Amino acid sequence: MDIKNLLTFIQVAELNSFTKAAQALGYSQSTVSSQIKQLETELDCQLFERIYHTIALTDQGREVLKYAHQMTKLTSELENSIQNTTSIQGHVRLALADSLSYSLLKDKFVEFMKQYPDITLKMIPAGTEELFRLLNHNEVDMILTLDSHVYNTEYIMVKEEKITAHFVVSCHHELSKKDVIQIEELIQYPFILTEKGMSYRRIFDEMLAEKSLEIQPNLELGSTHLICSLVEQGVGVALLPEYVTHQSVKEGKLKYLNVEGFQIEVWKQLLYHRDKWVTPQMEVIMKYL
C-alpha cells in the first residue's frame, strides 16, 4: 500500500474536497482522483460518497481513516528514529477564546520556543461559534474553548476543566463590604465586561434575561487582564474567570462578590476533529496546552 495514497486520502477527508486536497498537496485533481481510486481498488471498498459536487466519507471510509492516521503516524515516527533526530518541526493553527491567550503565553512559552524552535504556532482568537466553524472547515488544527460544556462525538476531547467566573470589585469598593448582594442592586453599578456574546458574558446576559433584566456596561473590552487592572483601580464591577483574578484576590487587590442566585461556571476544553490527522507538532502543542 502506497503511503502517498493514504496521505492524499487524509487530505481529501479533512478538506471534504478533491480540488482543495490537490491544491494543498500540489497535485493535479486527476492525480488525487487516481490515488483515491487506487486505494479503493486495493481495499475493495468505496471510501467516499459522491453526490453532485459534494463528497462525504462512507462508514468504511471513516474506518479506513482511523487506520490511515495510525499508519502515517508510525511512518513519521520511523523516519524520525532512523534519522536519529529529536527535532520536531511544522506549523500548528490554534483557535481559542481571546481571554485565554495571555494565560497561555505569560509563563513558560519562552522555554517552550527554545525547546522547539522549528514549531510555528498561529493563535486565532474567536467566539465559540466561529471556533467550531474554523475547526469543521479544517481552517485550524485544534481549538481551546471557554463556554458551556461541549458534548459531541465529532470531536476528540484532549482535556477539559471547569472554570468559575466571579463578580469582582476593588477591595476598596463599597460593595466589597457586603456579605450578600442582590443582582438587581449589582447591575446599578458601573460595569466593565468582555464583548457581548462571548462565553461567560453570554451566559450572564441569558441569566439576566430570565429575570427580565439587562445590563449596559460602561466599557467593553476583549482583554480580561486589562479589565482586571482597571477594576483593581476602582473603575467598576467586572465578571471574570477565576484564572484571571485569583492572584489579585490573593494579594488583596480584588474581592469576590457573593451575588445571590448567580453562580456562573464555564468549561475550558481543548479538542480537535475526530477526522484530523494528529501530527507530531500538534501532539507537542497539545502537551504544552
C-alpha positions in Angstrom: 0.0 0.0 0.0 1.4 3.3 -1.1 1.8 5.8 1.9 1.3 8.7 -0.6 -2.2 7.4 -1.4 -3.0 7.3 2.4 -1.7 10.9 2.8 -3.9 12.0 -0.1 -6.9 10.2 1.3 -6.4 12.0 4.7 -6.2 15.4 2.9 -9.4 14.7 0.9 -11.2 13.5 4.1 -10.2 16.6 6.1 -10.9 19.1 3.4 -14.0 17.4 2.0 -12.8 18.2 -1.4 -10.7 16.7 -4.1 -9.9 20.1 -5.5 -8.7 21.6 -2.2 -6.7 18.5 -1.4 -5.0 18.8 -4.8 -4.1 22.4 -4.1 -2.8 21.6 -0.6 -0.6 18.8 -1.9 0.5 20.5 -5.1 -1.1 17.8 -7.3 -3.5 17.9 -10.2 -7.0 17.0 -9.4 -6.8 14.0 -11.7 -3.8 12.7 -9.7 -5.7 12.9 -6.5 -8.7 11.1 -8.0 -6.4 8.4 -9.4 -4.8 7.9 -6.0 -8.1 7.6 -4.2 -9.3 5.2 -6.9 -6.2 3.0 -6.4 -6.8 2.9 -2.7 -10.4 2.0 -3.1 -9.4 -0.8 -5.6 -6.8 -2.1 -3.2 -9.1 -2.1 -0.2 -12.1 -3.2 -2.3 -14.4 -0.7 -0.8 -15.9 2.8 -1.5 -14.3 5.5 0.6 -16.4 8.5 -0.4 -20.0 9.0 -1.4 -20.0 11.4 -4.4 -23.3 13.3 -4.7 -23.4 16.1 -7.3 -20.4 18.3 -6.3 -20.1 17.2 -2.7 -18.3 14.3 -1.1 -18.6 12.6 2.3 -16.9 9.7 3.9 -18.7 6.3 3.9 -18.8 4.2 7.0 -15.9 2.2 5.6 -14.1 5.4 4.7 -14.3 6.5 8.4 -12.8 3.2 9.5 -10.0 3.4 6.9 -9.3 7.0 8.0 -8.6 5.8 11.6 -6.0 3.3 10.3 -4.6 5.9 7.9 -3.8 8.2 10.7 -2.2 5.5 12.7 -0.1 4.3 9.7 1.1 7.7 8.7 2.0 8.5 12.4 4.0 5.3 12.6 5.8 6.1 9.3 6.7 9.5 10.7 8.0 8.1 13.9 10.1 5.5 12.0 11.6 8.2 9.8 12.5 10.3 12.8 14.0 7.3 14.5 16.2 6.3 11.6 17.3 9.9 11.1 18.3 9.9 14.8 16.8 13.4 15.3 14.7 14.8 18.1 13.8 17.9 16.1 10.0 18.3 15.6 9.0 20.9 13.1 5.9 22.2 11.4 3.0 24.7 11.7 0.1 24.4 14.1 -3.1 26.5 13.9 -4.9 27.0 17.3 -8.1 29.0 17.6 -9.1 30.0 21.1 -11.2 32.2 23.3 -9.5 35.6 23.4 -9.3 35.7 27.2 -7.2 32.5 27.3 -4.3 33.9 25.2 -2.5 35.8 27.9 -2.5 32.9 30.5 -1.1 30.5 27.9 1.8 32.7 26.9 2.8 34.5 30.1 4.9 31.9 32.0 6.6 29.1 30.1 6.1 29.9 26.4 9.6 31.3 26.0 11.1 28.0 27.4 8.8 26.1 25.0 10.0 28.1 22.0 13.6 27.4 23.0 12.9 23.7 23.2 11.0 23.5 19.9 12.4 26.3 17.7 11.2 24.7 14.5 7.5 24.7 15.5 5.5 27.7 14.4 2.1 28.4 16.2 -0.6 30.7 14.9 -3.2 31.6 17.6 -6.5 32.9 16.3 -8.9 34.5 18.8 -12.6 33.9 18.1 -16.0 33.4 19.7 -17.3 29.9 20.3 -19.4 29.7 17.2 -16.5 30.8 15.0 -14.2 28.4 16.7 -16.3 25.4 15.6 -16.7 26.8 12.1 -13.0 27.1 11.7 -12.5 23.5 13.1 -15.2 22.0 11.0 -13.7 23.6 7.8 -10.2 22.5 8.7 -9.0 26.1 8.9 -7.5 25.3 12.3 -6.0 22.2 13.7 -7.5 22.4 17.2 -9.5 24.8 19.4 -9.5 25.8 23.0 -13.0 26.9 24.1 -14.3 28.7 27.2 -18.0 28.3 27.2 -20.8 25.8 28.1 -19.7 22.2 28.1 -19.5 20.6 24.6 -20.8 17.1 24.1 -20.2 15.9 20.6 -18.8 12.7 19.2 -17.5 14.6 16.1 -14.6 15.9 18.3 -11.8 14.3 20.3 -11.5 15.9 23.8 -7.9 16.2 24.8 -8.5 17.9 28.2 -11.3 19.8 29.9 -11.5 21.8 33.1 -14.4 23.5 34.9 -13.8 27.3 35.4 -15.8 29.5 37.8 -16.4 33.1 36.8 -16.8 35.7 39.6 -18.1 39.2 40.0 -15.2 41.2 41.3 -14.5 44.7 42.6 -11.6 46.6 44.1 -11.0 45.8 47.8 -11.8 49.5 48.4 -15.1 49.4 46.6 -18.2 49.9 48.7 -19.6 46.6 47.6 -16.6 44.7 49.0 -18.0 45.2 52.5 -21.3 43.4 51.7 -21.7 39.7 52.5 -24.5 39.1 50.0 -25.7 41.3 47.1 -28.9 41.0 45.0 -28.4 41.1 41.3 -30.9 43.9 40.9 -28.6 46.1 43.1 -25.4 45.0 41.5 -26.3 46.0 37.9 -27.0 49.5 39.1 -23.2 50.0 39.4 -20.8 50.7 36.5 -19.7 47.5 34.8 -16.7 46.6 32.6 -17.4 43.4 30.6 -16.0 41.4 27.7 -17.8 41.6 24.4 -21.4 40.7 24.2 -22.0 37.1 23.1 -18.6 35.8 24.5 -18.7 32.7 26.7 -19.4 33.7 30.4 -20.7 37.2 29.3 -23.3 35.5 27.1 -24.3 33.2 30.0 -24.6 36.2 32.3 -26.8 38.0 29.8 -29.0 34.9 29.5 -29.4 34.6 33.2 -30.4 38.3 33.4 -32.9 37.8 30.6 -34.6 35.0 32.6 -35.2 37.6 35.3 -36.3 40.2 32.7 -33.2 42.3 33.4 -30.4 43.6 31.2 -27.2 45.5 31.6 -25.5 48.2 29.7 -21.8 48.1 30.6 -19.8 51.4 30.8 -16.9 49.7 29.0 -16.5 46.6 26.8 -13.0 45.1 26.3 -11.6 41.9 24.8 -8.6 41.8 27.2 -9.6 40.2 30.5 -6.3 41.2 32.1 -6.8 44.9 31.2 -10.3 44.7 32.7 -8.8 43.2 35.8 -6.2 46.0 36.1 -9.0 48.7 35.7 -11.1 47.1 38.4 -8.1 47.0 40.7 -8.0 50.8 40.3 -11.7 51.0 41.4 -13.2 51.7 37.9 -16.2 49.4 38.4 -17.6 45.9 38.7 -16.5 43.0 36.4 -17.3 39.4 35.7 -14.1 37.5 35.1 -12.9 33.8 35.1 -11.1 32.7 38.3 -7.7 32.1 36.5 -7.6 35.8 35.6 -8.4 37.1 39.1 -7.2 34.6 41.7 -3.7 36.2 42.1 -5.2 39.7 42.6 -7.7 38.4 45.1 -4.8 36.5 46.9 -2.8 39.8 47.0 -5.8 41.7 48.4 -6.3 43.9 45.3 -9.7 42.4 44.4 -12.7 41.0 46.2 -15.1 38.3 45.0 -18.8 39.3 45.4 -21.4 36.9 46.7 -24.3 37.5 44.4 -27.4 35.6 45.4 -28.6 33.1 42.8 -25.8 33.8 40.4 -23.1 31.1 40.1 -21.6 31.1 36.7 -19.5 28.2 35.5 -17.9 27.6 32.1 -15.7 24.9 30.7 -12.2 25.2 29.2 -11.9 22.4 26.6 -9.1 21.5 24.2 -10.3 19.5 21.3 -9.8 18.6 17.6 -12.0 17.0 14.9 -12.1 13.2 15.0 -11.1 13.0 11.3 -8.0 15.2 11.9 -4.5 13.7 11.4 -2.6 14.4 14.6 0.9 15.5 13.6 3.9 15.3 16.0 3.9 19.1 16.2 0.2 19.0 17.2 1.0 16.5 19.9 3.7 18.8 21.3 1.4 21.8 21.3 -1.4 19.8 23.0 1.0 18.7 25.7 2.1 22.3 26.3 -1.5 23.5 26.5 
